[in-house]
Amino acid sequence: MKIREARERMVRALREKPEGLTRDEIQERFPELAYDRVDALLRYLYHRYLVGLDVVTNPGHARWVA
């Protein structure tokens, strides 16, 4: 899978679930991507303000949101 396609699919997946997804849930949705590749994509999206990390709604359980 190309990087650009993976980024777009990841943002779409996060937008589908308003409550967000945990890191493990994202990995389950993208089994074809290596663990470190998912981390790199999340950091890329985060630094471009396309996704955020919700740590307030459910303390102790961080969820990525778009």
MARBA-3410 file (N, C-alpha, C, O; in Angstrom, 1 decimal):
66
0.8,-1.2,0.0,0.0,0.0,0.0,0.9,1.2,0.0,1.9,1.3,0.7 ~ 0.5,2.2,-0.8,1.3,3.4,-0.9,1.0,4.3,0.3,0.0,4.2,1.0 ~ 2.0,5.1,0.7,1.9,5.9,1.9,0.7,6.9,1.8,0.0,7.0,2.8 ~ 0.6,7.5,0.7,-0.5,8.5,0.6,-1.9,7.8,0.8,-2.8,8.3,1.4 ~ -2.0,6.7,0.1,-3.3,5.9,0.3,-3.5,5.5,1.7,-4.6,5.6,2.2
-2.5,5.1,2.4,-2.6,4.7,3.8,-3.0,5.8,4.7,-3.8,5.7,5.5 ~ -2.4,7.0,4.4,-2.8,8.2,5.2,-4.3,8.5,5.0,-5.0,8.8,6.0 ~ -4.7,8.5,3.8,-6.1,8.8,3.5,-7.1,7.8,4.1,-8.1,8.2,4.7 ~ -6.7,6.5,4.0,-7.6,5.5,4.6,-7.6,5.6,6.1,-8.6,5.4,6.8 ~ -6.5,6.0,6.7,-6.4,6.2,8.2,-7.3,7.3,8.7,-8.0,7.2,9.6
-7.2,8.4,8.0,-8.1,9.6,8.3,-9.5,9.2,8.1,-10.4,9.6,9.0 ~ -9.9,8.6,7.1,-11.3,8.1,6.9,-11.7,7.2,8.0,-12.9,7.4,8.5 ~ -10.9,6.3,8.4,-11.3,5.3,9.4,-11.5,6.1,10.8,-12.4,5.8,11.5 ~ -10.7,7.1,11.0,-10.9,7.9,12.3,-12.1,8.7,12.2,-12.8,9.0,13.2 ~ -12.4,9.2,11.0,-13.6,10.1,10.9,-14.9,9.3,11.0,-16.0,9.8,11.4
-14.9,8.0,10.7,-16.0,7.1,10.8,-16.4,6.9,12.2,-17.6,6.7,12.5 ~ -15.5,7.0,13.2,-15.8,6.8,14.6,-15.5,8.0,15.3,-14.4,8.3,15.7 ~ -16.6,8.8,15.6,-16.4,10.1,16.3,-15.7,10.0,17.7,-15.0,10.9,18.1 ~ -15.8,8.8,18.3,-15.2,8.6,19.6,-13.7,8.3,19.5,-12.9,8.3,20.5 ~ -13.3,8.1,18.2,-11.9,7.8,18.0,-11.5,6.3,18.1,-12.4,5.5,18.3
-10.2,6.0,17.8,-9.7,4.7,17.9,-8.5,4.6,18.7,-7.7,5.6,18.7 ~ -8.3,3.5,19.4,-7.0,3.4,20.2,-5.9,3.0,19.2,-6.2,2.6,18.1 ~ -4.7,3.0,19.6,-3.6,2.6,18.8,-3.8,1.1,18.3,-3.5,0.8,17.2 ~ -4.2,0.3,19.2,-4.4,-1.1,18.9,-5.5,-1.3,17.9,-5.4,-2.2,17.0 ~ -6.6,-0.6,18.0,-7.7,-0.7,17.1,-7.3,-0.2,15.7,-7.7,-0.8,14.7
-6.5,0.8,15.6,-5.9,1.2,14.3,-5.1,0.1,13.7,-5.2,-0.1,12.5 ~ -4.3,-0.5,14.5,-3.4,-1.6,14.0,-4.3,-2.7,13.5,-3.9,-3.4,12.5 ~ -5.4,-3.0,14.2,-6.3,-4.1,13.7,-6.9,-3.8,12.4,-7.1,-4.7,11.5 ~ -7.2,-2.5,12.1,-7.8,-2.1,10.9,-6.8,-2.1,9.7,-7.2,-2.1,8.6 ~ -5.5,-2.0,10.1,-4.5,-1.9,9.1,-3.4,-3.0,9.3,-2.3,-2.7,9.6
-3.8,-4.2,9.2,-2.9,-5.3,9.5,-1.7,-5.4,8.5,-0.7,-6.0,8.8 ~ -1.9,-4.8,7.3,-0.9,-4.9,6.3,0.2,-3.9,6.5,1.3,-4.0,5.9 ~ 0.0,-3.0,7.5,1.1,-2.1,7.8,1.9,-2.5,9.1,1.2,-3.0,10.1 ~ 3.1,-2.4,9.0,4.0,-2.7,10.2,3.7,-1.8,11.3,3.2,-0.6,11.1 ~ 3.9,-2.2,12.6,3.6,-1.4,13.8,4.3,0.0,13.7,3.7,1.0,14.0
5.6,0.0,13.3,6.3,1.3,13.2,5.8,2.2,12.1,5.9,3.4,12.2 ~ 5.3,1.6,11.0,4.7,2.4,9.9,3.4,3.1,10.4,3.2,4.2,10.0 ~ 2.6,2.4,11.2,1.4,3.0,11.7,1.8,4.2,12.6,1.2,5.2,12.5 ~ 2.8,4.0,13.5,3.2,5.1,14.3,3.7,6.2,13.5,3.4,7.4,13.8 ~ 4.5,6.0,12.5,5.0,7.1,11.6,3.8,7.8,10.9,3.9,9.0,10.9
2.8,7.1,10.5,1.7,7.7,9.8,0.9,8.6,10.8,0.5,9.7,10.5 ~ 0.7,8.1,12.0,0.0,8.8,13.0,0.7,10.1,13.4,0.1,11.2,13.5 ~ 2.0,10.0,13.6,2.8,11.2,13.9,2.8,12.2,12.7,2.6,13.4,13.0 ~ 2.8,11.7,11.5,2.7,12.6,10.3,1.4,13.3,10.3,1.3,14.6,10.2 ~ 0.3,12.6,10.5,-1.0,13.2,10.5,-1.2,14.2,11.7,-1.8,15.2,11.6
-0.6,13.8,12.8,-0.7,14.7,14.0,0.0,16.0,13.8,-0.5,17.0,14.2 ~ 1.2,15.9,13.3,2.0,17.2,13.1,1.4,18.1,12.0,1.7,19.2,11.9 ~ 0.5,17.5,11.2,-0.2,18.3,10.2,-1.6,18.7,10.6,-2.4,19.2,9.8 ~ -1.9,18.4,11.9,-3.2,18.8,12.5,-4.4,18.1,11.8,-5.5,18.7,11.8 ~ -4.2,16.9,11.3,-5.3,16.2,10.6,-5.9,15.2,11.6,-7.1,14.9,11.5
-5.2,14.9,12.7,-5.7,14.0,13.7,-5.2,14.6,15.1,-4.3,15.4,15.1 ~ -5.9,14.2,16.1,-5.6,14.6,17.4,-5.6,13.4,18.4,-6.0,12.3,18.0 ~ -5.1,13.6,19.6,-5.0,12.5,20.6,-5.9,12.9,21.7,-5.5,13.9,22.4 ~ -7.0,12.2,22.0,-7.9,12.5,23.1,-7.5,11.8,24.3,-7.6,10.5,24.3 ~ -7.0,12.5,25.3,-6.6,11.8,26.6,-7.5,12.3,27.7,-7.2,11.9,28.9
-8.5,13.1,27.4,-9.3,13.7,28.5,-10.6,13.0,28.7,-11.1,12.7,29.8 ~ -11.3,12.6,27.6,-12.6,11.9,27.6,-12.6,10.7,28.5,-13.5,10.5,29.3 ~ -11.6,9.8,28.3,-11.5,8.6,29.1,-10.1,8.5,29.6,-9.2,7.9,29.0 ~ -9.8,9.1,30.8,-8.5,9.0,31.3,-7.9,7.6,31.4,-8.5,6.7,31.8 ~ -6.7,7.5,31.0,-6.0,6.2,31.0,-6.1,5.5,29.6,-5.5,4.5,29.4
-7.0,6.0,28.8,-7.2,5.4,27.4,-7.1,6.4,26.4,-8.1,7.1,26.1 ~ -6.0,6.6,25.8,-5.8,7.6,24.7,-6.4,7.1,23.4,-6.3,5.9,23.1 ~ -7.1,8.0,22.7,-7.8,7.6,21.5,-7.4,8.7,20.4,-7.5,9.9,20.7 ~ -7.1,8.2,19.2,-6.8,9.1,18.1,-8.1,9.5,17.5,-9.0,8.6,17.3 ~ -8.3,10.7,17.2,-9.5,11.3,16.6,-9.2,12.2,15.4,-8.1,12.7,15.3
-10.2,12.3,14.5,-10.0,13.1,13.3,-11.2,14.1,13.3,-11.3,14.9,12.4
END
